[in-house]
Amino acid sequence: MKGWLLIAVVVGVIYYLATRTDKLDEPIAHTEAMLNKIERKLDAMTGTQIIRIDKKKAQLRASIGERLSDAELQELDKVLSSPDSFHDFKDEYCQANVLSHPVFSRDNLEFICDNL
């Protein structure tokens, strides 16, 4: 019975620290970063996502290359450089309510999102 009470107290303290204070924010962020790094390494070992992204990158660059300015082409290369940046861009800018990007024009952003 003492063991269960001790576990309940520890879980309660951890829950309080995680939800009511910012004491665990840094360790949680560090853990998430480490998990993302491990996930990227596993993806790199299998190679399947990298091949698909490279194929999409070539198709997208071929179809939109003449429409973009030099700065927009460099930004597109940054976006398509890794699977994580690709997914982050898609999640952040290819939503129905997002209509602006610091580098891409509105029309080019819509065209890129339509082709992803």
VMD Tcl script that builds the backbone (N, CA, C; Angstrom):
set m [mol new atoms 348]
animate dup $m
set s [atomselect $m all]
$s set {name element resname resid chain x y z} {
  {N N MET 1 A 0.821 -1.189 0.000}
  {CA C MET 1 A 0.000 0.000 0.000}
  {C C MET 1 A 0.870 1.260 0.000}
  {N N LYS 2 A 2.025 1.189 0.704}
  {CA C LYS 2 A 2.917 2.350 0.742}
  {C C LYS 2 A 3.457 2.666 -0.655}
  {N N GLY 3 A 3.720 1.629 -1.409}
  {CA C GLY 3 A 4.257 1.808 -2.750}
  {C C GLY 3 A 3.298 2.570 -3.649}
  {N N TRP 4 A 2.003 2.218 -3.577}
  {CA C TRP 4 A 1.013 2.894 -4.397}
  {C C TRP 4 A 0.857 4.355 -3.988}
  {N N LEU 5 A 0.907 4.614 -2.698}
  {CA C LEU 5 A 0.819 5.997 -2.230}
  {C C LEU 5 A 2.021 6.809 -2.698}
  {N N LEU 6 A 3.190 6.217 -2.626}
  {CA C LEU 6 A 4.410 6.894 -3.073}
  {C C LEU 6 A 4.342 7.190 -4.572}
  {N N ILE 7 A 3.881 6.220 -5.350}
  {CA C ILE 7 A 3.743 6.421 -6.800}
  {C C ILE 7 A 2.736 7.531 -7.089}
  {N N ALA 8 A 1.614 7.546 -6.359}
  {CA C ALA 8 A 0.600 8.584 -6.566}
  {C C ALA 8 A 1.146 9.962 -6.242}
  {N N VAL 9 A 1.932 10.077 -5.176}
  {CA C VAL 9 A 2.519 11.370 -4.810}
  {C C VAL 9 A 3.510 11.826 -5.875}
  {N N VAL 10 A 4.353 10.929 -6.345}
  {CA C VAL 10 A 5.343 11.272 -7.376}
  {C C VAL 10 A 4.645 11.702 -8.661}
  {N N VAL 11 A 3.627 10.973 -9.073}
  {CA C VAL 11 A 2.882 11.324 -10.287}
  {C C VAL 11 A 2.199 12.673 -10.105}
  {N N GLY 12 A 1.638 12.931 -8.925}
  {CA C GLY 12 A 1.002 14.216 -8.659}
  {C C GLY 12 A 1.987 15.368 -8.733}
  {N N VAL 13 A 3.191 15.185 -8.182}
  {CA C VAL 13 A 4.219 16.227 -8.231}
  {C C VAL 13 A 4.664 16.477 -9.667}
  {N N ILE 14 A 4.872 15.431 -10.417}
  {CA C ILE 14 A 5.281 15.580 -11.822}
  {C C ILE 14 A 4.179 16.277 -12.618}
  {N N TYR 15 A 2.936 15.893 -12.389}
  {CA C TYR 15 A 1.822 16.529 -13.090}
  {C C TYR 15 A 1.756 18.021 -12.757}
  {N N TYR 16 A 1.914 18.353 -11.493}
  {CA C TYR 16 A 1.897 19.754 -11.079}
  {C C TYR 16 A 3.035 20.534 -11.733}
  {N N LEU 17 A 4.245 19.960 -11.705}
  {CA C LEU 17 A 5.391 20.643 -12.301}
  {C C LEU 17 A 5.230 20.821 -13.809}
  {N N ALA 18 A 4.626 19.833 -14.472}
  {CA C ALA 18 A 4.473 19.894 -15.928}
  {C C ALA 18 A 3.367 20.851 -16.357}
  {N N THR 19 A 2.312 20.969 -15.564}
  {CA C THR 19 A 1.172 21.769 -16.012}
  {C C THR 19 A 1.110 23.158 -15.393}
  {N N ARG 20 A 1.586 23.335 -14.191}
  {CA C ARG 20 A 1.422 24.611 -13.492}
  {C C ARG 20 A 2.693 25.459 -13.445}
  {N N THR 21 A 3.836 24.886 -13.728}
  {CA C THR 21 A 5.087 25.641 -13.678}
  {C C THR 21 A 5.834 25.454 -14.983}
  {N N ASP 22 A 6.951 26.154 -15.125}
  {CA C ASP 22 A 7.782 25.993 -16.314}
  {C C ASP 22 A 9.093 25.275 -16.008}
  {N N LYS 23 A 9.138 24.569 -14.905}
  {CA C LYS 23 A 10.358 23.877 -14.490}
  {C C LYS 23 A 10.709 22.707 -15.396}
  {N N LEU 24 A 9.717 22.076 -16.001}
  {CA C LEU 24 A 9.974 20.913 -16.850}
  {C C LEU 24 A 9.953 21.251 -18.339}
  {N N ASP 25 A 9.777 22.512 -18.700}
  {CA C ASP 25 A 9.710 22.881 -20.115}
  {C C ASP 25 A 11.011 22.582 -20.843}
  {N N GLU 26 A 12.133 22.932 -20.239}
  {CA C GLU 26 A 13.423 22.700 -20.887}
  {C C GLU 26 A 13.731 21.211 -21.038}
  {N N PRO 27 A 13.561 20.378 -19.995}
  {CA C PRO 27 A 13.802 18.941 -20.191}
  {C C PRO 27 A 12.857 18.308 -21.204}
  {N N ILE 28 A 11.605 18.770 -21.236}
  {CA C ILE 28 A 10.660 18.224 -22.206}
  {C C ILE 28 A 11.081 18.609 -23.624}
  {N N ALA 29 A 11.496 19.847 -23.822}
  {CA C ALA 29 A 11.955 20.290 -25.141}
  {C C ALA 29 A 13.208 19.526 -25.562}
  {N N HIS 30 A 14.115 19.302 -24.613}
  {CA C HIS 30 A 15.338 18.548 -24.914}
  {C C HIS 30 A 14.993 17.114 -25.324}
  {N N THR 31 A 14.051 16.505 -24.614}
  {CA C THR 31 A 13.634 15.140 -24.937}
  {C C THR 31 A 12.974 15.074 -26.306}
  {N N GLU 32 A 12.118 16.043 -26.616}
  {CA C GLU 32 A 11.470 16.068 -27.932}
  {C C GLU 32 A 12.485 16.266 -29.050}
  {N N ALA 33 A 13.480 17.114 -28.812}
  {CA C ALA 33 A 14.522 17.323 -29.817}
  {C C ALA 33 A 15.313 16.040 -30.038}
  {N N MET 34 A 15.590 15.336 -28.957}
  {CA C MET 34 A 16.331 14.081 -29.080}
  {C C MET 34 A 15.506 13.038 -29.830}
  {N N LEU 35 A 14.207 12.964 -29.557}
  {CA C LEU 35 A 13.345 12.026 -30.270}
  {C C LEU 35 A 13.252 12.373 -31.756}
  {N N ASN 36 A 13.166 13.659 -32.084}
  {CA C ASN 36 A 13.156 14.074 -33.493}
  {C C ASN 36 A 14.458 13.713 -34.186}
  {N N LYS 37 A 15.578 13.864 -33.480}
  {CA C LYS 37 A 16.880 13.515 -34.052}
  {C C LYS 37 A 16.960 12.014 -34.322}
  {N N ILE 38 A 16.472 11.216 -33.379}
  {CA C ILE 38 A 16.467 9.764 -33.562}
  {C C ILE 38 A 15.556 9.388 -34.725}
  {N N GLU 39 A 14.401 10.030 -34.808}
  {CA C GLU 39 A 13.468 9.749 -35.895}
  {C C GLU 39 A 14.078 10.094 -37.251}
  {N N ARG 40 A 14.774 11.233 -37.326}
  {CA C ARG 40 A 15.429 11.609 -38.589}
  {C C ARG 40 A 16.515 10.613 -38.966}
  {N N LYS 41 A 17.267 10.121 -37.976}
  {CA C LYS 41 A 18.299 9.128 -38.277}
  {C C LYS 41 A 17.685 7.838 -38.789}
  {N N LEU 42 A 16.575 7.410 -38.184}
  {CA C LEU 42 A 15.910 6.203 -38.662}
  {C C LEU 42 A 15.369 6.397 -40.073}
  {N N ASP 43 A 14.804 7.555 -40.338}
  {CA C ASP 43 A 14.327 7.840 -41.690}
  {C C ASP 43 A 15.476 7.857 -42.693}
  {N N ALA 44 A 16.607 8.400 -42.281}
  {CA C ALA 44 A 17.769 8.438 -43.170}
  {C C ALA 44 A 18.306 7.035 -43.426}
  {N N MET 45 A 18.219 6.176 -42.424}
  {CA C MET 45 A 18.699 4.807 -42.610}
  {C C MET 45 A 17.825 4.038 -43.588}
  {N N THR 46 A 16.512 4.272 -43.546}
  {CA C THR 46 A 15.633 3.577 -44.480}
  {C C THR 46 A 15.681 4.231 -45.849}
  {N N GLY 47 A 15.811 5.552 -45.895}
  {CA C GLY 47 A 15.985 6.268 -47.147}
  {C C GLY 47 A 14.718 6.488 -47.945}
  {N N THR 48 A 13.594 5.962 -47.519}
  {CA C THR 48 A 12.388 6.072 -48.341}
  {C C THR 48 A 11.860 7.501 -48.408}
  {N N GLN 49 A 11.827 8.213 -47.307}
  {CA C GLN 49 A 11.301 9.568 -47.337}
  {C C GLN 49 A 12.206 10.494 -48.135}
  {N N ILE 50 A 13.479 10.301 -48.039}
  {CA C ILE 50 A 14.417 11.168 -48.756}
  {C C ILE 50 A 14.233 11.015 -50.262}
  {N N ILE 51 A 14.008 9.832 -50.726}
  {CA C ILE 51 A 13.807 9.597 -52.153}
  {C C ILE 51 A 12.529 10.282 -52.621}
  {N N ARG 52 A 11.454 10.160 -51.859}
  {CA C ARG 52 A 10.200 10.787 -52.259}
  {C C ARG 52 A 10.323 12.297 -52.275}
  {N N ILE 53 A 10.990 12.865 -51.289}
  {CA C ILE 53 A 11.133 14.317 -51.221}
  {C C ILE 53 A 12.014 14.802 -52.374}
  {N N ASP 54 A 13.077 14.081 -52.696}
  {CA C ASP 54 A 13.919 14.479 -53.813}
  {C C ASP 54 A 13.128 14.434 -55.121}
  {N N LYS 55 A 12.249 13.465 -55.270}
  {CA C LYS 55 A 11.439 13.381 -56.477}
  {C C LYS 55 A 10.486 14.572 -56.545}
  {N N LYS 56 A 9.840 14.884 -55.426}
  {CA C LYS 56 A 8.944 16.035 -55.394}
  {C C LYS 56 A 9.706 17.328 -55.626}
  {N N LYS 57 A 10.917 17.401 -55.095}
  {CA C LYS 57 A 11.717 18.602 -55.262}
  {C C LYS 57 A 12.033 18.828 -56.733}
  {N N ALA 58 A 12.437 17.791 -57.421}
  {CA C ALA 58 A 12.763 17.929 -58.838}
  {C C ALA 58 A 11.534 18.321 -59.653}
  {N N GLN 59 A 10.403 17.699 -59.364}
  {CA C GLN 59 A 9.175 18.025 -60.083}
  {C C GLN 59 A 8.732 19.455 -59.805}
  {N N LEU 60 A 8.803 19.848 -58.544}
  {CA C LEU 60 A 8.369 21.189 -58.174}
  {C C LEU 60 A 9.286 22.253 -58.769}
  {N N ARG 61 A 10.593 22.022 -58.698}
  {CA C ARG 61 A 11.537 22.997 -59.267}
  {C C ARG 61 A 11.347 23.113 -60.777}
  {N N ALA 62 A 11.059 22.011 -61.436}
  {CA C ALA 62 A 10.864 22.060 -62.882}
  {C C ALA 62 A 9.594 22.817 -63.252}
  {N N SER 63 A 8.541 22.649 -62.468}
  {CA C SER 63 A 7.272 23.272 -62.823}
  {C C SER 63 A 7.177 24.738 -62.408}
  {N N ILE 64 A 7.918 25.140 -61.394}
  {CA C ILE 64 A 7.784 26.505 -60.889}
  {C C ILE 64 A 9.060 27.323 -61.074}
  {N N GLY 65 A 10.099 26.731 -61.586}
  {CA C GLY 65 A 11.407 27.382 -61.682}
  {C C GLY 65 A 11.401 28.732 -62.353}
  {N N GLU 66 A 10.680 28.877 -63.435}
  {CA C GLU 66 A 10.707 30.159 -64.142}
  {C C GLU 66 A 9.833 31.218 -63.481}
  {N N ARG 67 A 8.934 30.813 -62.616}
  {CA C ARG 67 A 8.047 31.774 -61.939}
  {C C ARG 67 A 8.714 32.463 -60.750}
  {N N LEU 68 A 9.687 31.804 -60.131}
  {CA C LEU 68 A 10.255 32.311 -58.879}
  {C C LEU 68 A 11.451 33.229 -59.118}
  {N N SER 69 A 11.612 34.157 -58.205}
  {CA C SER 69 A 12.811 35.000 -58.220}
  {C C SER 69 A 13.965 34.219 -57.589}
  {N N ASP 70 A 15.160 34.790 -57.619}
  {CA C ASP 70 A 16.323 34.112 -57.041}
  {C C ASP 70 A 16.159 33.882 -55.545}
  {N N ALA 71 A 15.633 34.866 -54.840}
  {CA C ALA 71 A 15.432 34.719 -53.388}
  {C C ALA 71 A 14.403 33.631 -53.100}
  {N N GLU 72 A 13.353 33.576 -53.922}
  {CA C GLU 72 A 12.335 32.548 -53.719}
  {C C GLU 72 A 12.871 31.157 -54.043}
  {N N LEU 73 A 13.728 31.044 -55.062}
  {CA C LEU 73 A 14.340 29.752 -55.377}
  {C C LEU 73 A 15.241 29.278 -54.242}
  {N N GLN 74 A 16.002 30.190 -53.647}
  {CA C GLN 74 A 16.853 29.822 -52.515}
  {C C GLN 74 A 16.006 29.379 -51.325}
  {N N GLU 75 A 14.904 30.066 -51.081}
  {CA C GLU 75 A 14.013 29.690 -49.984}
  {C C GLU 75 A 13.366 28.331 -50.261}
  {N N LEU 76 A 13.002 28.073 -51.511}
  {CA C LEU 76 A 12.431 26.777 -51.873}
  {C C LEU 76 A 13.447 25.661 -51.643}
  {N N ASP 77 A 14.716 25.916 -51.976}
  {CA C ASP 77 A 15.758 24.926 -51.713}
  {C C ASP 77 A 15.911 24.645 -50.224}
  {N N LYS 78 A 15.799 25.692 -49.399}
  {CA C LYS 78 A 15.876 25.506 -47.944}
  {C C LYS 78 A 14.691 24.674 -47.447}
  {N N VAL 79 A 13.522 24.961 -47.990}
  {CA C VAL 79 A 12.320 24.229 -47.566}
  {C C VAL 79 A 12.428 22.761 -47.953}
  {N N LEU 80 A 12.930 22.490 -49.135}
  {CA C LEU 80 A 12.985 21.112 -49.624}
  {C C LEU 80 A 14.282 20.393 -49.267}
  {N N SER 81 A 15.132 21.015 -48.444}
  {CA C SER 81 A 16.431 20.418 -48.131}
  {C C SER 81 A 16.337 19.207 -47.219}
  {N N SER 82 A 15.357 19.155 -46.336}
  {CA C SER 82 A 15.230 18.006 -45.433}
  {C C SER 82 A 13.760 17.661 -45.257}
  {N N PRO 83 A 13.486 16.426 -44.878}
  {CA C PRO 83 A 12.089 16.032 -44.665}
  {C C PRO 83 A 11.408 16.851 -43.577}
  {N N ASP 84 A 12.154 17.205 -42.528}
  {CA C ASP 84 A 11.556 17.976 -41.433}
  {C C ASP 84 A 11.166 19.380 -41.882}
  {N N SER 85 A 12.054 20.050 -42.611}
  {CA C SER 85 A 11.721 21.400 -43.068}
  {C C SER 85 A 10.569 21.356 -44.072}
  {N N PHE 86 A 10.517 20.317 -44.879}
  {CA C PHE 86 A 9.427 20.129 -45.836}
  {C C PHE 86 A 8.090 19.993 -45.108}
  {N N HIS 87 A 8.047 19.126 -44.095}
  {CA C HIS 87 A 6.803 18.919 -43.352}
  {C C HIS 87 A 6.435 20.151 -42.527}
  {N N ASP 88 A 7.435 20.822 -41.958}
  {CA C ASP 88 A 7.158 22.046 -41.197}
  {C C ASP 88 A 6.545 23.119 -42.097}
  {N N PHE 89 A 7.116 23.297 -43.283}
  {CA C PHE 89 A 6.584 24.277 -44.236}
  {C C PHE 89 A 5.156 23.917 -44.615}
  {N N LYS 90 A 4.936 22.663 -44.924}
  {CA C LYS 90 A 3.616 22.217 -45.347}
  {C C LYS 90 A 2.590 22.420 -44.232}
  {N N ASP 91 A 2.967 22.109 -42.990}
  {CA C ASP 91 A 2.053 22.283 -41.861}
  {C C ASP 91 A 1.794 23.749 -41.551}
  {N N GLU 92 A 2.818 24.580 -41.710}
  {CA C GLU 92 A 2.691 25.976 -41.306}
  {C C GLU 92 A 2.048 26.860 -42.374}
  {N N TYR 93 A 2.424 26.684 -43.633}
  {CA C TYR 93 A 1.994 27.624 -44.678}
  {C C TYR 93 A 0.948 27.075 -45.641}
  {N N CYS 94 A 0.726 25.789 -45.669}
  {CA C CYS 94 A -0.237 25.227 -46.619}
  {C C CYS 94 A -1.575 24.944 -45.956}
  {N N GLN 95 A -1.998 25.832 -45.106}
  {CA C GLN 95 A -3.305 25.765 -44.467}
  {C C GLN 95 A -4.247 26.699 -45.230}
  {N N ALA 96 A -5.515 26.518 -45.041}
  {CA C ALA 96 A -6.493 27.355 -45.744}
  {C C ALA 96 A -6.470 28.803 -45.251}
  {N N ASN 97 A -6.101 29.000 -43.988}
  {CA C ASN 97 A -6.157 30.355 -43.426}
  {C C ASN 97 A -4.832 31.112 -43.547}
  {N N VAL 98 A -3.773 30.479 -44.016}
  {CA C VAL 98 A -2.477 31.143 -44.151}
  {C C VAL 98 A -2.310 31.592 -45.600}
  {N N LEU 99 A -2.116 32.892 -45.778}
  {CA C LEU 99 A -2.014 33.415 -47.138}
  {C C LEU 99 A -0.753 34.243 -47.351}
  {N N SER 100 A 0.195 34.192 -46.426}
  {CA C SER 100 A 1.398 34.992 -46.621}
  {C C SER 100 A 2.627 34.229 -46.144}
  {N N HIS 101 A 3.745 34.562 -46.742}
  {CA C HIS 101 A 5.044 33.993 -46.406}
  {C C HIS 101 A 6.051 35.129 -46.502}
  {N N PRO 102 A 7.084 35.134 -45.658}
  {CA C PRO 102 A 8.038 36.244 -45.702}
  {C C PRO 102 A 8.792 36.367 -47.027}
  {N N VAL 103 A 8.957 35.259 -47.754}
  {CA C VAL 103 A 9.747 35.306 -48.995}
  {C C VAL 103 A 8.877 35.100 -50.236}
  {N N PHE 104 A 8.006 34.095 -50.211}
  {CA C PHE 104 A 7.200 33.769 -51.382}
  {C C PHE 104 A 6.050 34.761 -51.545}
  {N N SER 105 A 5.743 35.074 -52.790}
  {CA C SER 105 A 4.560 35.888 -53.051}
  {C C SER 105 A 3.318 35.026 -52.821}
  {N N ARG 106 A 2.195 35.666 -52.734}
  {CA C ARG 106 A 0.953 34.949 -52.431}
  {C C ARG 106 A 0.618 33.924 -53.515}
  {N N ASP 107 A 0.747 34.322 -54.774}
  {CA C ASP 107 A 0.442 33.405 -55.880}
  {C C ASP 107 A 1.401 32.221 -55.908}
  {N N ASN 108 A 2.689 32.500 -55.721}
  {CA C ASN 108 A 3.665 31.422 -55.728}
  {C C ASN 108 A 3.474 30.484 -54.540}
  {N N LEU 109 A 3.115 31.027 -53.379}
  {CA C LEU 109 A 2.852 30.193 -52.206}
  {C C LEU 109 A 1.672 29.265 -52.460}
  {N N GLU 110 A 0.605 29.790 -53.056}
  {CA C GLU 110 A -0.542 28.957 -53.388}
  {C C GLU 110 A -0.161 27.880 -54.399}
  {N N PHE 111 A 0.640 28.235 -55.404}
  {CA C PHE 111 A 1.060 27.285 -56.409}
  {C C PHE 111 A 1.919 26.183 -55.799}
  {N N ILE 112 A 2.845 26.556 -54.917}
  {CA C ILE 112 A 3.710 25.578 -54.269}
  {C C ILE 112 A 2.872 24.642 -53.410}
  {N N CYS 113 A 1.967 25.188 -52.618}
  {CA C CYS 113 A 1.127 24.355 -51.744}
  {C C CYS 113 A 0.218 23.428 -52.557}
  {N N ASP 114 A -0.268 23.907 -53.687}
  {CA C ASP 114 A -1.112 23.054 -54.533}
  {C C ASP 114 A -0.325 21.883 -55.107}
  {N N ASN 115 A 0.962 22.069 -55.355}
  {CA C ASN 115 A 1.784 21.026 -55.961}
  {C C ASN 115 A 2.488 20.120 -54.959}
  {N N LEU 116 A 2.347 20.397 -53.671}
  {CA C LEU 116 A 3.007 19.542 -52.669}
  {C C LEU 116 A 2.206 18.307 -52.420}
}
mol reanalyze $m
mol bondsrecalc $m
mol representation Tube
mol addrep $m
